[in-house]
Amino acid sequence: MPQALFDLTGKRALITGSSQGIGNALAHGLAEAGAAIILNGRNADRLGAAEEELKSTGATVHSLAFDVTDHDAARQAVDGFEAGTGAIDILINNAGMQHRTELQDFPPDKFEALLQTNIASVFHVGQAVARHMIARGAGKIINIASVQSALARPSIAPYTATKGAVANLTKGMATDWAKYGLQCNAIAPGYFDTPLNAALVADPEFSTWLEKRTPAGRWGQVEELVGAAVFLSGAGSSFVNGHVLYVDGGITASL
């Protein structure tokens, strides 16, 4: 049955940075597809609130409060969950940050923070989870890239660099791990109405520009990323590997 290609019943999905924004929307979407969800974040209060909200829908929910930029913390959290609760079948590396300053004035500490949060975390958590997936001969890893994996805009050059790296690390993961039964892909969102983009959403000049620049003529809504995530998490993508799926209203297709 075609429905089985998108049925995540019996699977567990770890989603980093999932107490709000895109990560939280994906948590709800994968839960609706049948997956048990493992939420992650550094803010314990926000994480607890997200857990209670998701549980209220009837979903099976766990929380892992660890810093995705800390290699040892990620390894310990993943190993501990695998040993104490069970397999992590799906990983969505979603945690990310943004800082906007023209490149000539960009603070070095913010550059380092972007590197650690947006790209090093994908390595840290990805490696920790993949070691268990490899031993089982199956697993799904989805990294959240961006239209900035392919395009640049003023004042976010370091962010663009990190998201380009996410796209290429995804290809590297697929190249190394497909032979073990893993599918490693990325979703590249366009401009979505999220807390990370709150300043842009509130800027009438930018929103007007974006609506004209995007063939779909609007901001994306986070729920519109769920279909891509469910597809890449399920049996329907069993021979999809190293792919970057742009969900951007056509912005990368049009000048």
N, C-alpha and C positions, 0 to 999 in steps of 0.2 A: 504493500500500500504506500502511496506517495507520502502520507502523513508520517510514516515511520522514519523518513529521511530527516524530519525536523523534530522528532520526539526525543527529548533529553531526560526522560524518566529513568531514574536509577543512576544518573550522573551527578557528580559534585563539581561545582565551578568556583574557583577562587578568582575574585575580581579585586585588583588593587585599587586604592583610592575610590572606594565605592560607597562612602557615606553621603555623597551628594553628586550632583551633575550627571555626566555621562555614565560614570561607573554605577551610580545608583539606578539609573534608568535601565542599564543592561542587567543589573541584578534582578530587577522586577521582571524584565522580559524573559530572561532565562528561567526564572522560577515559574512563570506562566507556561513555559514549554516543558516543565516537569523536573528541572534540575534542583538539587539542593544547593544552597548558596553559602559561600564563605566570604563574608564581608571583610574588608581590610581598611585600616586608616590609622592615623596617629592620634587623632583627637578622640579620647575615650568617650566623652559625653555625646559627641556627634555620632560616633559609631554605635553607641548603645541605642540612641534614638532611631537610627536607621534600621537596626536589628529589630526593634519592637515594631516599627512600621511595617517591615516586610513580613514578620511573623503574623501580623494581624490579617494578612491576606491568605493565610493557611500554608505558607511556604515553610520548608525546613531550612533553618538559618543557623549558621555558626559565625563567630567573629574571631579574627586573628589580628590583634593590635600590635603590629611591628613596623619598624621603619624600613621601607623598601630600599633606602640608600645604604643600609648597613648589611653587608654581605653575610656576616655571621648571624645576625638577628633573623634575616630571611631564611637562612639554612636551618636554624634551630626551630623556627616556627613551622616551617613546612615539614621537616622531619618529625617533629613532635605531633603534628596533626595526623600525618600518615600512620604513625605508630599507634596513636591513641584513638583515632576516630575512623580513618579509612582513606581510600585512594582519592587523590585530586585528579579528576579526569580532564578537566578543562581549566586553563589559565587564561585570564584576560589581563594583560599588563596595561593598565589604564592610568595609573598615577602620573600626574604631570603638573607643571607649573609654568607660568609666563612672567616675563618682566619686559617692559617696553622702555627702551632708551636708545637714542641714535648711537650707532656703533662706536663712533669716536669718543663718546662719553660713557660707554657701557661699563658699569662697575665690575671689577674682576671677581668680587665675591658672588655677585649675582650670576655671572657666567659659570662659575664653578657649581653653584647651586642648580642651575639648569642642567648641566652635564650629569650631575648625580641623580637628580630627580627624574629627568626625562629619558635618559639613555642607560646610565649605569644600573638603574633599578631593573630595567628589562633584562639585563644580563644576570643580576643577582638572583632575582626571583625565578627567571626563566631557567637558569641552570639548576637551582634547587629543586624545582618541580620536575624538570625534564629527566633528572637522574632516576626518579621513581617511575616516570612514564616509560623510559627506555627499558627498565627491568620488566615492565608488564607488556611491552610491545605495542602500546597504544597510547594516544593522548592528543589533545588539541591545545595549541597555543595561539592566542590572538593578541597581537600587539596593536595599541592605538597609535597610529601615525597621524598624518595631517595633510591638508592640501599644501602646507609648508614643507612637506617632503619633496615636493616638485616645484613649488613657487616661492618667491620671496616678497615681502612687503617692508616698507621703511620701519625702522626702530625695533625689529625683532630678529636680527641676523643670527644671534646665538640660538634662539628658539628654532629657527629654520635649520640650523646646523644639526641640532639634536634630533629633529624629526626626520631629516634626511638619513641620519644614522639609524634611527629606528627602522626605517624601510629596508636599509641594507643589512642590518642585523637580522631582520626577519628572513631575508633571503639566505643568510648564512646559517641560521637555525635550520631552515628547510634542507639546505645542502648537507648539513652534518647529521640531521636527525630523521629525515624521511625514511632512511633505510631501516630504522628501528620501529617504524609504524606510526610515527608522529606526523601530524599535519600542522605546519607553522605558517600562519598568514597574518596580514595586517588589515585593519580598517583605517582609512584615511578620511576623517570627517572634514567637511567644509566648514563654513561659519555657522555655528549652532548657538542658540540662546542658552548659555550656561553661566554659572558663577565666574568662571575664568574669563568670560567675554562680557561681563556685566558693564564695564566702562564703555565698551564699544556699542553694546545694545542701547545704552542710554544716550549715545551721541547721535543726534538727528542727522548730522552731516555724513557720518560714517554709514549709518543705516541706509540713507538715501543712495550713497555710492554703491553699497553692497547690493541693494535691490536691483540697481541698473547693471551691475557687473555680473550678476548671477543669472543664467538663463531662466531658472525657476522663479526669479524675481522676489525672493524672500529669504529670511533666516531659516535654518533648519531647526526642527524640534527634536529633542534628544530621543524621543520615542521612535523616530524614524531610523535610528541606528540599530534597533533591536532585530529587525529581519536579517540584516547582514550578519549580526553576531550569532543568531540561532543557526543560520545556514553554515557558518564556519565552525560551529560547535558540534554539529550533528553528522549523521551518516551521509547526508547529501553532498558533503565536501570531501569525501574519502580519497579523491585523487586531485585535490586542489592543494598546492604546496608552493610556498614562496611568493604568494600573490599579494599585491596591495590593492584592496578594493576601495575605490574612491566613492564616498557617499557625500556628494557636494553640490547637488542641484545643477551640475553641469559646468561649474566654474573652471575646472581644469580642461574642459573641452572647447572653450570659447575664448577668443581674444576680446 
